[in-house]
């Protein structure tokens, strides 16, 4: 299938539309029907959809619709996974568990693009021949081993206090996820890296999160009343580092990009565990988790447009990145003020 740049970008957009739209429905379904049930069904559907993609890869509209469905099912999987990880752990250990779980995101973000590009060079079907069996095995393991713990309460409304951790996670996604989405473009257009060398650098902004994500979760569990600072300070540092990246030489920019992944990984566990703080019981935990993840994802969808517009008007990403950084810092400080006010520390 031959597509131009615009058509290719629509395929990527289709996935993220599905992923974003199904965050909250995924949380509600998990709370109603059971987190493990939703997780098992979603992973089985994911395996089927990816297998269909193998056979329909040359039909553009079919690929578009499958991408939309893959994003939707991925949202259900993430929300149910994050909720299960928390439900399986005591409240004091949830940050640690989430940090370990979140490291999977950084492993995938670090090696996924490199693996796909490299294996596609062998054959356009090679990525499928590796990924489909892996998905099938995981789906089977889910069916065998995943189970819901007993409910610890009735499902009731979510506290309005969730607005403030949601703002914190929005600001993190606004800065880091947006930068991650634009990283390749920044290298090509601002640092003049040849396009055929991009995959050598694609893993850099994420790989250190593999280490820092479990460390951030463990630190949050150990430091009493320190979770808010452990979540907020890395986001402030991300925004500051983003301000610096376009004003330094290439090597320092690469180093700072790697630090962004380190910081985001450290923030992930402490921030996501706040879902437990604003849930009256674990029966509403999936819905709370879905709202927090929707917040970070929404931020990551908006900021690339700001940076892209900056380049189209001014011929540089600098103004857009400054705007994203300043807005992110303002949102972090706002959320910290109100979270501290309501005793979520």
C-alpha positions in Angstrom: 0.0 0.0 0.0 1.4 3.4 -1.0 0.3 6.4 0.9 1.5 10.0 1.1 2.6 11.8 4.3 -0.9 13.1 5.0 -2.6 9.7 4.6 0.1 8.1 6.8 -0.4 10.7 9.5 -4.2 10.0 9.4 -3.5 6.3 10.2 -1.5 7.4 13.3 -4.2 9.9 14.3 -6.9 7.1 14.0 -5.1 5.1 16.6 -4.8 8.0 19.1 -8.4 9.0 18.6 -9.6 5.6 19.6 -7.2 5.5 22.5 -8.3 8.9 23.8 -12.0 8.4 23.3 -12.2 5.1 25.1 -10.3 6.0 28.2 -13.3 6.9 30.4 -15.6 4.2 28.8 -12.8 1.7 29.6 -12.8 2.7 33.2 -16.6 2.6 33.5 -16.8 -0.8 31.9 -14.0 -2.2 34.1 -15.8 -0.9 37.2 -19.2 -2.4 36.1 -18.2 -5.8 34.6 -14.9 -6.4 36.4 -11.4 -5.3 35.7 -10.1 -8.7 34.9 -13.0 -9.6 32.6 -12.5 -6.4 30.5 -8.7 -7.0 30.4 -9.0 -10.6 29.1 -11.6 -9.7 26.5 -9.7 -6.6 25.3 -6.4 -8.5 24.9 -8.1 -11.2 22.9 -9.7 -8.6 20.6 -6.3 -6.9 20.3 -4.7 -10.1 19.1 -7.5 -10.7 16.5 -7.4 -7.1 15.2 -3.6 -7.2 14.8 -4.0 -10.5 12.9 -6.6 -8.9 10.6 -4.1 -6.1 9.9 -1.7 -8.7 8.5 -4.3 -9.8 5.9 -5.7 -6.3 5.1 -2.4 -4.3 5.2 -2.8 -3.2 1.5 -6.4 -1.8 1.9 -6.1 1.8 3.2 -9.7 2.1 4.6 -9.4 -1.3 6.3 -6.2 -0.3 8.0 -7.7 3.1 9.1 -10.6 1.3 10.8 -8.4 -1.3 12.4 -6.1 1.4 13.7 -9.2 3.1 15.2 -10.2 -0.2 16.8 -6.7 -1.0 18.0 -6.5 2.4 19.8 -9.9 1.8 21.5 -9.0 -1.6 22.7 -5.5 -0.4 23.9 -7.3 2.1 26.0 -9.3 -0.6 27.7 -6.2 -2.7 28.3 -4.2 0.2 29.8 -7.0 1.3 32.2 -7.8 -2.2 33.3 -4.1 -3.1 33.7 -3.4 0.0 35.8 -6.4 -0.7 38.0 -5.5 -4.3 38.5 -2.0 -3.4 39.5 -3.3 -1.1 42.2 -6.0 -3.5 43.4 -3.5 -6.3 43.8 -1.4 -4.1 46.1 -2.0 -2.5 49.5 -2.5 1.3 49.3 1.0 1.9 50.7 2.6 -0.2 47.9 0.6 1.0 45.0 3.1 3.6 43.8 5.8 0.9 43.7 3.6 -1.5 41.7 2.5 1.2 39.3 6.2 2.3 38.8 7.1 -1.3 37.9 4.1 -1.6 35.6 4.8 1.7 33.9 8.3 0.6 33.0 6.7 -1.6 30.3 5.6 1.6 28.5 9.2 2.8 28.4 10.5 -0.6 27.2 7.9 -0.5 24.3 8.6 3.2 23.5 12.3 2.6 23.5 12.6 -0.5 21.3 9.3 -0.6 19.5 10.0 1.9 16.7 13.5 0.6 16.2 12.3 -3.0 16.0 9.5 -2.2 13.5 11.7 -0.2 11.2 14.5 -2.8 11.3 12.3 -5.8 10.8 10.3 -4.1 8.1 13.6 -3.8 6.2 13.6 -7.6 6.0 10.0 -8.0 5.0 6.8 -6.0 5.4 5.3 -9.0 7.1 8.2 -9.7 9.5 6.8 -7.4 12.3 3.6 -9.3 12.2 5.3 -12.7 12.3 6.9 -11.7 15.6 4.2 -9.6 17.3 1.1 -11.8 16.6 2.5 -14.9 18.4 3.6 -12.6 21.3 0.1 -11.2 21.6 -1.5 -14.6 21.4 0.7 -16.0 24.1 0.0 -12.9 26.3 -3.8 -13.3 25.7 -3.6 -16.9 26.8 -1.6 -16.1 29.9 -4.1 -13.4 30.8 -7.0 -15.8 30.5 -5.2 -18.3 32.7 -3.8 -16.1 35.4 -5.5 -12.7 35.6 -8.3 -12.4 38.2 -10.1 -9.7 40.1 -9.5 -9.3 43.8 -12.7 -9.1 45.9 -14.4 -5.7 45.8 -13.6 -3.5 48.7 -16.7 -1.3 48.5 -19.7 -0.1 46.6 -19.2 1.9 43.4 -20.1 5.5 44.1 -19.2 8.9 42.6 -15.6 10.1 42.2 -14.4 13.0 44.3 -14.2 16.4 42.5 -10.6 16.5 43.9 -9.6 14.4 40.9 -9.5 17.6 38.9 -6.1 18.6 40.4 -4.1 15.4 39.8 -5.8 15.4 36.4 -4.3 18.9 35.8 -0.9 17.6 36.9 -1.0 14.7 34.5 -2.3 16.9 31.7 0.7 19.2 32.2 3.1 16.2 32.1 1.5 14.8 28.9 1.4 18.3 27.4 5.2 18.6 27.9 6.7 15.1 27.6 4.3 13.1 25.4 4.1 16.1 23.0 7.8 16.3 22.8 8.1 12.5 22.3 5.7 12.8 19.4 7.7 15.6 17.8 11.1 14.3 18.6 11.9 12.9 15.1 10.7 16.1 13.4 12.8 18.3 15.7 15.9 16.3 14.9 15.2 16.5 11.2 14.2 20.1 10.8 16.0 21.9 13.6 19.1 19.7 14.0 19.3 18.6 10.4 19.7 14.9 11.2 19.3 12.8 8.0 15.9 11.0 7.9 17.6 7.6 7.3 19.4 8.0 10.6 16.4 8.9 12.7 15.8 5.4 14.0 19.2 5.5 15.7 17.9 8.2 18.0 14.2 7.3 18.3 14.7 5.4 21.6 16.6 8.1 23.4 13.7 10.2 25.0 12.2 7.0 26.6 14.8 4.4 27.5 15.9 5.8 30.9 12.2 5.6 32.0 12.8 1.8 32.2 15.0 2.4 35.2 13.4 5.5 36.8 9.7 4.3 36.7 10.1 1.6 39.3 12.5 3.9 41.3 9.9 6.7 41.4 7.2 4.3 42.5 9.4 2.8 45.3 10.5 6.3 46.5 6.9 7.4 46.6 6.0 4.4 48.8 8.8 5.0 51.2 8.5 8.8 51.6 5.4 9.6 53.6 3.5 12.6 52.4 6.1 13.1 49.6 4.2 11.7 46.7 3.0 15.1 45.5 6.5 16.5 45.2 7.8 13.3 43.6 5.2 13.7 41.0 5.4 17.5 40.5 9.1 18.3 40.6 10.0 15.9 37.6 7.3 17.6 35.5 8.7 21.1 36.3 12.2 19.8 35.4 10.8 18.4 32.1 9.4 21.8 31.2 12.7 23.5 32.0 14.8 21.0 30.0 12.5 21.5 27.1 13.2 25.2 27.2 16.9 24.5 26.9 17.0 21.8 24.2 16.8 24.1 21.2 19.4 26.5 22.6 22.2 24.0 23.1 24.4 21.9 20.7 23.3 18.6 19.4 25.0 16.4 21.9 23.7 18.3 24.9 20.2 18.2 23.3 20.4 14.4 23.0 21.5 14.2 26.7 18.6 16.5 27.8 16.2 14.4 25.7 17.3 11.3 27.5 16.8 13.1 30.8 13.2 13.8 29.9 12.5 10.0 29.8 14.2 9.6 33.2 12.1 12.4 34.7 8.8 11.2 33.2 9.4 7.7 34.4 10.1 8.9 38.0 6.8 10.9 37.9 4.6 8.2 36.5 4.0 6.0 39.6 3.4 8.7 42.2 1.0 10.6 39.9 -1.1 7.6 38.8 -1.4 6.3 42.4 -3.3 9.4 43.2 -6.3 7.6 41.6 -6.6 5.8 44.9 -6.7 9.0 46.8 -9.7 10.4 45.0 -11.6 7.1 44.8 -13.9 6.4 47.7 -13.3 2.7 47.2 -11.5 0.3 44.7 -14.9 -0.3 43.1 -14.4 3.2 41.4 -10.7 2.9 40.9 -10.8 2.1 37.2 -12.9 5.2 36.4 -10.5 7.4 38.4 -7.5 5.8 36.6 -9.1 6.4 33.2 -9.7 10.1 34.0 -6.1 10.6 35.0 -4.7 8.8 31.9 -7.1 10.7 29.7 -5.7 13.9 31.1 -2.1 13.1 30.2 -3.1 11.7 26.8 -5.1 14.9 26.0 -2.1 17.0 26.9 0.0 15.0 24.5 -2.4 15.4 21.7 -2.6 19.2 21.9 1.0 20.2 22.3 2.3 18.7 19.0 -0.1 21.0 17.2 1.3 24.0 19.0 4.9 23.0 18.1 4.0 22.1 14.5 2.2 25.5 14.1 5.3 27.2 15.4 7.4 25.6 12.8 5.0 26.3 10.0 4.8 30.1 10.8 8.3 30.8 12.2 10.4 28.1 10.6 11.5 26.8 14.1 10.0 24.7 16.9 11.5 27.1 19.5 8.5 29.4 20.1 6.1 26.5 20.3 8.3 24.6 22.8 8.7 27.8 24.9 4.9 28.1 25.0 4.4 24.5 25.9 7.0 24.7 28.6 5.6 27.8 30.3 2.0 26.6 30.2 3.1 23.2 31.6 4.9 24.9 34.5 1.9 27.1 35.3 -0.4 24.1 35.3 1.9 22.1 37.6 2.1 24.9 40.1 -1.7 25.3 40.1 -2.2 21.6 40.7 0.4 21.5 43.5 -1.3 24.4 45.3 -4.7 22.8 45.3 -3.5 19.3 46.0 -1.7 20.5 49.0 -4.7 22.5 50.1 -6.9 19.4 50.0 -4.3 17.3 51.8 -3.3 15.1 48.9 0.5 15.0 49.5 
